[in-house]
Amino acid sequence: MVLVAPGKVLVGTNQGEPEEMPSHEVSLEAYYIGRYEVTNYSFAKFIEDTGHRTDAERYGHGFVW
C-alpha cells in the first residue's frame, strides 16, 4: 500500500454526459491505495484459497457504507 497525499483534483467535465457536469474541484484527504493491480484471476485464486466472502456477497449488494 502507498500513501496518496491530500490535495485537490479536478473532476467531471463541461462536455459530454449531463451527470458528469460541471467540471469542479474537490479536496481529498490522504488515503492508501494498492501499489499493484489485482487481476480477476488473482482475486479468484485468493477466494478459492481462503474462502473469503466479500461484503457484496454477505449483504447481497455492492454498496456497503
N, C-alpha and C positions, 0 to 999 in steps of 0.2 A: 504494500500500500504506500502511496505517496501523498504528501500533503499538498493541496492546492491552496495557495494563499488567497485571502479575501480580496475582493476587488469589484469593479463594475464591469458589466458586459452589456453589449447591445443585443437585444432580442427582437424578434418579429420582423416585419417588412412593411414597406409602404406601397408595395405592389404585390399582386398575387391573390391568395386566398383571404377572404374577409376575416376569418377567425385568427389570422396571423398578423393582423394590422392593429394599431400602427407600430412602427418601429419605436422602441423605447429602451431606456437604460434601466437595468436593475442592479442592485448591490447584492453580492453573495458573500456569505460568511465563509470562513475556511472550512474545507472538507477533505476527506480522504477518498482516494479512488484507486482501484487496482492498477498496477503498473502494466500488467499484461492482459490481453484479451482472453476470454474463456470461450472456447468453441462449444457448439452444441454437443459434439462428440465427447469432449472432456467433461462437460456437466452431466451428460447421461452416464458416463463411466463413474463419476462421483456418486450419483444417485444409486446406481447398481451396487457399488462397493459399500455404501454406508446405509442405504435405506432411508436417507434423508427425505423429508416431505417439506415442500415449500409452503409458505403462508397461503399462497393461492390455492394449493391443494387442500390444506387444512380448513380454510374458510369458504372455499367454493368460488372465489373470485380473485382478481389480481390487484385490487385496490384495497390495501390494508393500511390503516392510519394508526 
